[in-house]
Amino acid sequence: LYLSRNQLKSLPPRVFDSLTQLTLLNLEGNQL
């Protein structure tokens, strides 16, 4: 899931936090 910076800025903080957590989990899963 890749969003532009403008889209990220328009997102609510909670949604942004959840998205960042999901992307971090996906990155960790890909590294394993």
N, C-alpha and C positions, 0 to 999 in steps of 0.2 A: 504493500500500500504506500504509494508515493504521492504526496500532495505538494503543491507549490507553496511558497512562503506566504503569499497573500491568503491562501485558503487556510493555512495553519493559524494565521493571525485572526481570522474571522471565527475560528472555532472557540467554544467556551473552554476555560482552563481545565475543567474536569474531563472533557472529551479529549483535549490535547494530552493530558496526563495518561489517560487510558491508552491512547494511540501510541504514545512513546513507550509505555510498558509493553504493549503488544509487539512493537518493532524490536525492542531489546530482547524479548523472549525469543522472537523469530531469529534474531542474529545469533543468540546463544545456541539455539537448537541447530542452526546451520553449521556452527563451528564444531559441534560434537561429532 
